[in-house]
Amino acid sequence: MVRPTLRAALTSTLSGSLAVVPLPLTTSNHQQLDQVGIQLQDQIKIDHWIALRGVREDLATSRTDSLSYATGVTTVATKSDEAATRRGAVTTTSSVLRG
């Protein structure tokens, strides 16, 4: 990772010409996000009836590195989250509905 250490600003001097004055950046942040999920699904058909069921598991993680140029200290913050989603349905084919 390339990080800039100085930023330039223009100011006017007493003689009327412009001078470049370096302004230090205060922090540099780097963030990484990762997410993975897996889904399982099953469908069963008995006569004209169809049953569907499924489950999905998701996992998300993040990491943020913050470097303070004033102190030279890097702070690391991490977070992770996971969730499961379930679903189910029962339906029938159109021939049963027509009678």
C-alpha positions in Angstrom: 0.0 0.0 0.0 1.4 3.4 -1.0 0.5 6.1 1.5 1.1 9.8 1.0 2.8 11.6 3.8 2.4 15.2 2.8 -0.2 17.2 1.0 0.5 20.7 -0.5 -1.4 23.9 0.0 -1.0 27.2 -1.6 -0.6 30.4 0.5 0.3 33.9 -0.5 3.5 35.5 0.9 4.1 39.1 1.8 5.7 39.8 -1.6 2.6 38.6 -3.4 4.0 35.4 -4.8 2.6 32.0 -4.0 4.4 29.5 -1.8 3.8 25.8 -1.4 3.3 24.8 2.3 3.2 21.1 3.1 0.3 19.9 5.2 0.6 16.5 6.9 -2.1 14.0 6.6 -3.5 12.9 9.9 -4.4 9.3 9.3 -4.4 6.5 6.7 -7.1 3.9 6.7 -7.2 0.5 5.0 -10.3 -1.6 5.1 -10.8 -5.2 4.0 -14.3 -6.9 3.7 -14.9 -10.6 3.1 -18.2 -12.4 2.7 -19.0 -16.1 2.0 -22.3 -18.0 1.9 -23.5 -21.5 1.2 -27.0 -22.5 0.2 -28.6 -26.0 0.3 -32.0 -26.6 -1.3 -34.2 -29.7 -1.7 -37.4 -30.3 -3.7 -39.7 -33.3 -3.2 -42.6 -34.1 -5.6 -45.3 -36.5 -4.5 -48.2 -36.9 -7.0 -49.2 -33.3 -7.8 -47.7 -31.8 -4.7 -44.3 -30.2 -4.6 -42.5 -29.3 -1.3 -39.4 -27.1 -1.3 -37.1 -26.4 1.6 -33.8 -24.6 1.9 -31.2 -23.1 4.2 -28.5 -20.5 3.6 -25.6 -19.6 5.9 -23.7 -16.3 5.5 -20.5 -15.1 7.2 -19.1 -11.6 6.8 -15.9 -10.2 8.3 -14.2 -6.8 8.1 -10.9 -5.4 9.3 -9.9 -1.7 9.4 -6.3 -0.6 10.0 -6.0 3.1 10.9 -2.5 4.6 11.0 -2.0 7.9 12.9 0.8 9.9 11.4 1.1 12.0 14.5 1.8 9.1 16.8 2.9 6.4 14.4 0.4 4.0 16.1 -1.7 1.6 14.0 -5.2 0.8 15.4 -6.9 -2.4 14.2 -10.7 -2.9 14.4 -12.3 -6.2 13.4 -15.9 -7.3 13.1 -17.6 -10.5 12.1 -21.3 -11.3 11.6 -23.1 -14.5 10.6 -26.7 -15.3 9.8 -28.8 -18.3 8.8 -31.9 -18.0 6.5 -34.4 -20.8 6.2 -37.3 -21.1 3.7 -40.0 -23.6 2.8 -43.0 -23.8 0.5 -45.6 -26.3 -0.7 -47.3 -26.0 -4.0 -49.3 -28.0 -6.5 -49.3 -28.5 -10.2 -51.9 -26.9 -12.4 -53.7 -30.2 -13.3 -55.0 -30.5 -9.7 -56.4 -27.0 -9.7 -58.4 -27.6 -12.9 -60.2 -30.6 -11.3 
